[in-house]
Amino acid sequence: MTGRLDTIVVLDHPKYEVNVGTAMRSAVAFGADVVILVGRRYEREPGDVFHAQKFLDVLPVPSWERALELIGDIPIVVLERLPAAMRLRTLEHPPRAAYVFGPEDGSVHPDVVAFARYRVQIPHAQSENAAWGCLNLATSIGIVLYDRFCRSGASDLRRSV
Ligand SMILES: C[S@@+](CC[C@H](N)C(=O)[O-])C[C@H]1O[C@@H](n2cnc3c(N)ncnc32)[C@H](O)[C@@H]1O
């Protein structure tokens, strides 16, 4: 990684390549600087039609130990449905942040949840419905990055299409 990093996206052991590719596409669109992939379980990213690596660093790492070295002192924001998690709209996005998302078939590593500066959930119409479930991984990433993008004022500075 080179230069100052403001927005890091971390995927904890993602399983489906289409989610990884879609996440990378959102990461580029909403101005992230790097995507860290902790533990690889897929072969390629077909949703990444614009080839994210031309625009940002995509770093596959084998373990959380290495990911935490790369993140350094940048505040970690874990996205997860947790009873004590704050709602996304109450989060004041830190100037520099590493947003961590769990796998499609699991959750963010508990040690990382405990270590995180913020634990955040995205409320939705089925939040209270125990028989429903979580949002799709790539959808969650798009929502959080768009929220950061809008609230940073960056969306006002660019020509809308
Ligand atoms: C398909 S979900 C995995 C199952 C999820 N851990 C659960 O509690 O049901 C994949 C990831 O998307 C993110 N996610 C999904 N729905 C979310 C929500 N409502 N709030 C925050 N993060 C969410 C989390 O990072 C989660 O680990």
The ligand as an ORCA input file, in Angstrom:
! r2SCAN-3c Opt
* xyz 0 1
  C     -24.936    -12.473      4.978
  S     -24.346    -11.653      6.401
  C     -23.840    -13.037      7.425
  C     -24.756    -13.371      8.570
  C     -24.762    -12.321      9.653
  N     -23.542    -12.420     10.486
  C     -25.996    -12.382     10.576
  O     -25.900    -11.934     11.708
  O     -27.050    -12.821     10.175
  C     -22.740    -11.100      5.841
  C     -22.233     -9.832      6.463
  O     -22.992     -8.720      5.995
  C     -23.002     -7.705      6.986
  N     -24.405     -7.416      7.345
  C     -25.509     -8.041      6.869
  N     -26.615     -7.476      7.371
  C     -26.217     -6.482      8.196
  C     -26.888     -5.506      9.002
  N     -28.218     -5.436      9.060
  N     -26.138     -4.627      9.697
  C     -24.784     -4.648      9.624
  N     -24.092     -5.534      8.880
  C     -24.795     -6.429      8.165
  C     -22.213     -8.228      8.170
  O     -20.873     -7.766      8.095
  C     -22.320     -9.733      7.974
  O     -21.291    -10.442      8.615
*
